[in-house]
Amino acid sequence: MNIMFATVSSRIPEIGIRKAVGATRQDITLQFLTEAILISVTGGAVGTLIGLGLPFSVRFFTDYQLPIPLLSAFVAIVVCCLVGIGFGTFPARRAATLDPVECLRYE
């Protein structure tokens, strides 16, 4: 959530310009919500690939057979999506309710 608040804070002038040009609250909310989901899913995918790569490498280099539950990988991606939606909603709504004039004055 802190990453998304930092993203919103650093892009306040951009939000003001978009709102001044005619972007609706829904447009701005969807922009930041999409960004939050992409950040969390990318991190989850990298973590899942590393998590699945370790048992495969153990199988490749040794005689141990570690179980690899693929359902866990699917659940991890779903949880990352839910975290992105959950922690991206509040900053996205905050960005959408900013006043365009105040945003353009912000430095």
TORSETOR-812693 format. One record per residue: residue number from 1; residue in one letter; x, y negated, z negated of N, C-alpha, C in turn. Coordinates in Angstrom, 1 decimal. Layout:
N
+-----+--------+--------+--------+--------+--------+--------+--------+--------+--------+--------+
| num | residu |   n.xx |   n.yy |   n.zz |  ca.xx |  ca.yy |  ca.zz |   c.xx |   c.yy |   c.zz |
+-----+--------+--------+--------+--------+--------+--------+--------+--------+--------+--------+
| NUM |      a |      X |      Y |      Z |      X |      Y |      Z |      X |      Y |      Z |
...
+-----+--------+--------+--------+--------+--------+--------+--------+--------+--------+--------+
This chain:
107
+-----+--------+--------+--------+--------+--------+--------+--------+--------+--------+--------+
| num | residu |   n.xx |   n.yy |   n.zz |  ca.xx |  ca.yy |  ca.zz |   c.xx |   c.yy |   c.zz |
+-----+--------+--------+--------+--------+--------+--------+--------+--------+--------+--------+
|   1 |      m |    0.8 |    1.2 |    0.0 |    0.0 |    0.0 |    0.0 |    0.9 |   -1.3 |    0.0 |
|   2 |      n |    2.0 |   -1.2 |   -0.7 |    2.9 |   -2.4 |   -0.7 |    3.5 |   -2.7 |    0.6 |
|   3 |      i |    3.7 |   -1.7 |    1.4 |    4.3 |   -1.9 |    2.8 |    3.2 |   -2.6 |    3.6 |
|   4 |      m |    2.0 |   -2.2 |    3.5 |    0.9 |   -2.9 |    4.2 |    0.7 |   -4.3 |    3.7 |
|   5 |      f |    0.8 |   -4.6 |    2.4 |    0.7 |   -6.0 |    1.9 |    1.8 |   -6.8 |    2.5 |
|   6 |      a |    3.0 |   -6.2 |    2.5 |    4.2 |   -7.0 |    3.1 |    4.0 |   -7.2 |    4.5 |
|   7 |      t |    3.4 |   -6.3 |    5.3 |    3.2 |   -6.5 |    6.7 |    2.2 |   -7.6 |    6.9 |
|   8 |      v |    1.1 |   -7.6 |    6.1 |    0.1 |   -8.7 |    6.2 |    0.7 |  -10.0 |    5.9 |
|   9 |      s |    1.5 |  -10.1 |    4.8 |    2.1 |  -11.3 |    4.4 |    3.1 |  -11.9 |    5.4 |
|  10 |      s |    3.8 |  -11.0 |    6.1 |    4.8 |  -11.5 |    7.1 |    4.1 |  -11.9 |    8.4 |
|  11 |      r |    2.9 |  -11.5 |    8.6 |    2.2 |  -11.7 |    9.9 |    1.0 |  -12.7 |    9.8 |
|  12 |      i |    1.0 |  -13.5 |    8.7 |   -0.1 |  -14.4 |    8.5 |   -0.2 |  -15.4 |    9.7 |
|  13 |      p |    0.8 |  -16.0 |   10.2 |    0.7 |  -16.9 |   11.3 |    0.1 |  -16.2 |   12.6 |
|  14 |      e |    0.5 |  -14.9 |   12.8 |   -0.1 |  -14.2 |   13.9 |   -1.6 |  -14.0 |   13.7 |
|  15 |      i |   -2.0 |  -13.7 |   12.5 |   -3.4 |  -13.5 |   12.2 |   -4.2 |  -14.8 |   12.5 |
|  16 |      g |   -3.6 |  -15.9 |   12.1 |   -4.2 |  -17.2 |   12.3 |   -4.4 |  -17.5 |   13.8 |
|  17 |      i |   -3.4 |  -17.2 |   14.6 |   -3.5 |  -17.4 |   16.0 |   -4.5 |  -16.5 |   16.7 |
|  18 |      r |   -4.5 |  -15.2 |   16.3 |   -5.5 |  -14.3 |   16.8 |   -6.9 |  -14.7 |   16.5 |
|  19 |      k |   -7.1 |  -15.2 |   15.2 |   -8.5 |  -15.6 |   14.8 |   -8.9 |  -16.9 |   15.6 |
|  20 |      a |   -7.9 |  -17.8 |   15.8 |   -8.2 |  -19.0 |   16.5 |   -8.5 |  -18.8 |   17.9 |
|  21 |      v |   -7.9 |  -17.8 |   18.5 |   -8.2 |  -17.5 |   19.9 |   -9.5 |  -16.7 |   20.1 |
|  22 |      g |  -10.0 |  -16.1 |   19.0 |  -11.3 |  -15.5 |   19.1 |  -11.4 |  -14.0 |   18.6 |
|  23 |      a |  -10.4 |  -13.6 |   17.9 |  -10.4 |  -12.2 |   17.4 |  -11.4 |  -12.1 |   16.2 |
|  24 |      t |  -12.2 |  -11.1 |   16.2 |  -13.2 |  -10.9 |   15.1 |  -12.5 |  -10.2 |   13.9 |
|  25 |      r |  -13.2 |  -10.2 |   12.8 |  -12.7 |   -9.5 |   11.6 |  -12.5 |   -8.0 |   11.9 |
|  26 |      q |  -13.3 |   -7.5 |   12.7 |  -13.2 |   -6.0 |   13.0 |  -11.9 |   -5.8 |   13.8 |
|  27 |      d |  -11.6 |   -6.7 |   14.7 |  -10.4 |   -6.5 |   15.5 |   -9.1 |   -6.5 |   14.6 |
|  28 |      i |   -9.1 |   -7.4 |   13.7 |   -7.9 |   -7.6 |   12.8 |   -7.9 |   -6.4 |   11.9 |
|  29 |      t |   -9.0 |   -6.0 |   11.3 |   -9.1 |   -4.8 |   10.4 |   -8.6 |   -3.6 |   11.2 |
|  30 |      l |   -9.0 |   -3.4 |   12.4 |   -8.6 |   -2.2 |   13.1 |   -7.1 |   -2.2 |   13.5 |
|  31 |      q |   -6.6 |   -3.4 |   13.7 |   -5.2 |   -3.5 |   14.0 |   -4.3 |   -3.0 |   12.8 |
|  32 |      f |   -4.6 |   -3.5 |   11.7 |   -3.8 |   -3.2 |   10.5 |   -4.1 |   -1.8 |   10.0 |
|  33 |      l |   -5.4 |   -1.3 |   10.1 |   -5.7 |    0.0 |    9.8 |   -5.0 |    1.1 |   10.7 |
|  34 |      t |   -5.0 |    0.8 |   12.0 |   -4.3 |    1.7 |   12.9 |   -2.8 |    1.7 |   12.6 |
|  35 |      e |   -2.2 |    0.6 |   12.3 |   -0.8 |    0.5 |   11.9 |   -0.5 |    1.3 |   10.7 |
|  36 |      a |   -1.4 |    1.2 |    9.7 |   -1.2 |    2.0 |    8.4 |   -1.3 |    3.5 |    8.7 |
|  37 |      i |   -2.2 |    3.9 |    9.5 |   -2.4 |    5.3 |    9.8 |   -1.2 |    5.8 |   10.6 |
|  38 |      l |   -0.7 |    5.0 |   11.6 |    0.4 |    5.5 |   12.3 |    1.7 |    5.6 |   11.5 |
|  39 |      i |    1.9 |    4.7 |   10.5 |    3.0 |    4.7 |    9.7 |    3.0 |    6.0 |    8.8 |
|  40 |      s |    1.8 |    6.2 |    8.2 |    1.7 |    7.4 |    7.3 |    1.8 |    8.7 |    8.1 |
|  41 |      v |    1.2 |    8.8 |    9.2 |    1.2 |   10.0 |   10.0 |    2.6 |   10.3 |   10.5 |
|  42 |      t |    3.3 |    9.3 |   10.9 |    4.7 |    9.5 |   11.4 |    5.6 |   10.0 |   10.3 |
|  43 |      g |    5.4 |    9.4 |    9.1 |    6.2 |    9.9 |    7.9 |    5.8 |   11.3 |    7.6 |
|  44 |      g |    4.5 |   11.6 |    7.6 |    4.0 |   13.0 |    7.3 |    4.5 |   14.0 |    8.4 |
|  45 |      a |    4.5 |   13.6 |    9.6 |    5.0 |   14.5 |   10.7 |    6.5 |   14.8 |   10.5 |
|  46 |      v |    7.3 |   13.8 |   10.2 |    8.7 |   14.0 |   10.0 |    9.0 |   14.9 |    8.8 |
|  47 |      g |    8.2 |   14.6 |    7.7 |    8.3 |   15.4 |    6.5 |    7.9 |   16.9 |    6.8 |
|  48 |      t |    6.9 |   17.0 |    7.6 |    6.4 |   18.4 |    7.9 |    7.4 |   19.1 |    8.8 |
|  49 |      l |    8.0 |   18.4 |    9.7 |    9.0 |   19.1 |   10.6 |   10.2 |   19.5 |    9.8 |
|  50 |      i |   10.6 |   18.6 |    8.8 |   11.7 |   19.0 |    8.0 |   11.4 |   20.2 |    7.1 |
|  51 |      g |   10.1 |   20.1 |    6.5 |    9.7 |   21.2 |    5.7 |    9.5 |   22.5 |    6.4 |
|  52 |      l |    9.1 |   22.5 |    7.6 |    9.0 |   23.7 |    8.4 |   10.4 |   24.2 |    9.0 |
|  53 |      g |   11.3 |   23.2 |    9.2 |   12.6 |   23.5 |    9.7 |   13.5 |   24.2 |    8.7 |
|  54 |      l |   13.3 |   23.9 |    7.5 |   14.2 |   24.6 |    6.5 |   13.9 |   26.1 |    6.4 |
|  55 |      p |   12.7 |   26.6 |    6.3 |   12.5 |   28.0 |    6.3 |   12.9 |   28.7 |    7.6 |
|  56 |      f |   12.7 |   28.0 |    8.7 |   13.2 |   28.6 |   10.0 |   14.7 |   28.7 |   10.0 |
|  57 |      s |   15.4 |   27.7 |    9.5 |   16.8 |   27.8 |    9.5 |   17.3 |   28.9 |    8.5 |
|  58 |      v |   16.7 |   29.1 |    7.4 |   17.0 |   30.1 |    6.5 |   16.8 |   31.5 |    7.2 |
|  59 |      r |   15.7 |   31.6 |    7.9 |   15.5 |   32.9 |    8.6 |   16.6 |   33.1 |    9.7 |
|  60 |      f |   17.0 |   32.0 |   10.3 |   18.0 |   32.2 |   11.4 |   19.4 |   32.5 |   10.9 |
|  61 |      f |   19.8 |   31.9 |    9.8 |   21.2 |   32.1 |    9.3 |   21.3 |   33.2 |    8.3 |
|  62 |      t |   20.2 |   33.7 |    7.7 |   20.3 |   34.8 |    6.7 |   19.3 |   35.9 |    7.0 |
|  63 |      d |   19.3 |   36.9 |    6.1 |   18.3 |   38.0 |    6.3 |   17.1 |   37.7 |    5.5 |
|  64 |      y |   16.9 |   36.6 |    4.8 |   15.7 |   36.3 |    4.0 |   14.6 |   36.0 |    4.9 |
|  65 |      q |   13.4 |   36.4 |    4.5 |   12.2 |   36.1 |    5.3 |   11.3 |   35.2 |    4.4 |
|  66 |      l |   11.4 |   33.9 |    4.5 |   10.6 |   33.0 |    3.7 |    9.2 |   32.8 |    4.5 |
|  67 |      p |    8.1 |   32.9 |    3.7 |    6.8 |   32.7 |    4.4 |    6.7 |   31.2 |    4.8 |
|  68 |      i |    6.1 |   31.1 |    6.0 |    5.8 |   29.7 |    6.5 |    4.3 |   29.6 |    6.7 |
|  69 |      p |    3.6 |   29.0 |    5.8 |    2.2 |   28.8 |    5.9 |    1.9 |   27.6 |    6.8 |
|  70 |      l |    1.4 |   27.8 |    8.0 |    1.1 |   26.7 |    8.9 |   -0.1 |   25.9 |    8.5 |
|  71 |      l |   -1.0 |   26.5 |    7.6 |   -2.1 |   25.8 |    7.1 |   -1.6 |   24.6 |    6.2 |
|  72 |      s |   -0.5 |   24.8 |    5.5 |    0.1 |   23.8 |    4.7 |    0.5 |   22.6 |    5.6 |
|  73 |      a |    1.1 |   22.8 |    6.7 |    1.5 |   21.7 |    7.6 |    0.2 |   21.0 |    8.1 |
|  74 |      f |   -0.8 |   21.7 |    8.4 |   -2.1 |   21.0 |    8.8 |   -2.6 |   20.2 |    7.7 |
|  75 |      v |   -2.7 |   20.7 |    6.5 |   -3.2 |   20.0 |    5.3 |   -2.3 |   18.8 |    5.0 |
|  76 |      a |   -1.0 |   18.9 |    5.2 |   -0.1 |   17.7 |    5.0 |   -0.4 |   16.6 |    5.9 |
|  77 |      i |   -0.6 |   16.9 |    7.2 |   -1.0 |   15.8 |    8.2 |   -2.3 |   15.2 |    7.8 |
|  78 |      v |   -3.3 |   16.0 |    7.4 |   -4.6 |   15.5 |    7.1 |   -4.5 |   14.6 |    5.9 |
|  79 |      v |   -3.7 |   15.0 |    4.9 |   -3.6 |   14.2 |    3.7 |   -2.8 |   12.9 |    4.0 |
|  80 |      c |   -1.9 |   12.9 |    4.9 |   -1.2 |   11.7 |    5.3 |   -2.2 |   10.7 |    6.0 |
|  81 |      c |   -3.0 |   11.3 |    6.8 |   -4.1 |   10.4 |    7.5 |   -5.0 |    9.8 |    6.4 |
|  82 |      l |   -5.4 |   10.6 |    5.5 |   -6.3 |   10.0 |    4.4 |   -5.6 |    9.0 |    3.6 |
|  83 |      v |   -4.3 |    9.2 |    3.3 |   -3.5 |    8.1 |    2.6 |   -3.4 |    6.9 |    3.4 |
|  84 |      g |   -3.2 |    7.0 |    4.7 |   -3.1 |    5.8 |    5.6 |   -4.4 |    5.1 |    5.6 |
|  85 |      i |   -5.5 |    5.8 |    5.7 |   -6.8 |    5.1 |    5.7 |   -7.1 |    4.5 |    4.3 |
|  86 |      g |   -6.8 |    5.2 |    3.3 |   -7.1 |    4.7 |    1.9 |   -6.3 |    3.5 |    1.6 |
|  87 |      f |   -5.0 |    3.6 |    1.8 |   -4.1 |    2.5 |    1.4 |   -4.0 |    1.4 |    2.4 |
|  88 |      g |   -4.5 |    1.6 |    3.6 |   -4.5 |    0.6 |    4.6 |   -5.8 |   -0.3 |    4.7 |
|  89 |      t |   -6.9 |    0.2 |    4.1 |   -8.1 |   -0.4 |    4.2 |   -8.1 |   -1.8 |    3.4 |
|  90 |      f |   -7.6 |   -1.8 |    2.2 |   -7.7 |   -3.0 |    1.4 |   -6.8 |   -4.1 |    2.0 |
|  91 |      p |   -5.6 |   -3.9 |    2.4 |   -4.8 |   -4.9 |    3.0 |   -5.4 |   -5.4 |    4.4 |
|  92 |      a |   -6.0 |   -4.4 |    5.1 |   -6.6 |   -4.8 |    6.4 |   -7.8 |   -5.7 |    6.2 |
|  93 |      r |   -8.6 |   -5.4 |    5.2 |   -9.8 |   -6.3 |    4.9 |   -9.3 |   -7.6 |    4.4 |
|  94 |      r |   -8.2 |   -7.7 |    3.6 |   -7.7 |   -8.9 |    3.1 |   -7.2 |   -9.8 |    4.3 |
|  95 |      a |   -6.6 |   -9.1 |    5.3 |   -6.1 |   -9.9 |    6.4 |   -7.2 |  -10.4 |    7.3 |
|  96 |      a |   -8.3 |   -9.6 |    7.4 |   -9.4 |  -10.0 |    8.2 |  -10.2 |  -11.2 |    7.6 |
|  97 |      t |  -10.1 |  -11.4 |    6.3 |  -10.9 |  -12.4 |    5.7 |  -10.1 |  -13.7 |    5.5 |
|  98 |      l |   -8.9 |  -13.8 |    6.0 |   -8.1 |  -15.0 |    5.9 |   -8.7 |  -16.1 |    6.8 |
|  99 |      d |   -8.6 |  -17.3 |    6.3 |   -9.1 |  -18.5 |    7.1 |   -8.0 |  -18.8 |    8.1 |
| 100 |      p |   -8.4 |  -19.0 |    9.4 |   -7.5 |  -19.3 |   10.5 |   -6.7 |  -20.6 |   10.3 |
| 101 |      v |   -7.3 |  -21.6 |    9.7 |   -6.6 |  -22.8 |    9.5 |   -5.5 |  -22.7 |    8.5 |
| 102 |      e |   -5.8 |  -22.0 |    7.4 |   -4.8 |  -21.8 |    6.3 |   -3.7 |  -20.9 |    6.8 |
| 103 |      c |   -4.1 |  -19.9 |    7.7 |   -3.0 |  -19.0 |    8.3 |   -2.0 |  -19.8 |    9.1 |
| 104 |      l |   -2.5 |  -20.7 |    9.9 |   -1.7 |  -21.5 |   10.8 |   -0.8 |  -22.5 |   10.0 |
| 105 |      r |   -1.3 |  -22.9 |    8.8 |   -0.5 |  -23.8 |    8.0 |    0.6 |  -23.1 |    7.1 |
| 106 |      y |    0.4 |  -21.7 |    7.0 |    1.3 |  -20.9 |    6.2 |    2.7 |  -20.9 |    6.7 |
| 107 |      e |    3.7 |  -21.1 |    5.8 |    5.1 |  -21.0 |    6.2 |    5.9 |  -20.1 |    5.3 |
+-----+--------+--------+--------+--------+--------+--------+--------+--------+--------+--------+
